[in-house]
Structures are given as structure tokens and as C-alpha cells.
């Protein structure tokens, strides 16, 4: 499982319906806490770019739980390869700010 989203502020939300007004107080979360892989499918050993934000200081990358070697190229890009033994599923990147998960499952092809 990935880490829980981190709250980034407080908000009061109001919704108007045909039955009246509803209001809720609570915390709101960063909706952009995910990473994107390019491409979204590949064989073991294939090169993959991981795009996101605040990737500097990343300590691990995994493909559906299988650890992968990687290099942080910039705060918004990591390069890696599909590790041997990886299966289709979520790509996760652990950073000092938490664990980010891919927004689309990565497909491992033969």
C-alpha cells in the first residue's frame, strides 16, 4: 500500500442542491500526488522515465513491489529500467515527502 496523502491546508466546502445547502469543514489534499511512466508498458530491462514533482531525494522505485535501480535526473524526472521479475501493477517512488504511486498501472510485456 502507498502512503496516505498529506494534507496541504484547510477548507470549507459548500454544495448547493435542489434540496438545500450542505457544508463540510475539513482538510484538502494535493490532488497531484502521483507519478506518470513513459512508456506505460515494457519488457524486463526496458528503459522507463518516471515523471512527477519533488522527486529529488528519492530512495526507492518499485514496479508492483519489485525494486528497480534508478537515477534521479531532475526534481521532475527519474530514469529506470523494468526489473527482472516485475509484474503488471503500480509503480511507486518513495521520496522524503512520501510515497507516490503511478496514475496508470504499468504493463509488463513478454
Helices and strands as residue ranges (DSSP letters): E 7-17, E 20-29, E 34-38, E 41-42, E 47-51, E 60-63, E 66-67, E 70-74, E 77-81, E 91-95, E 98-102, E 107-108
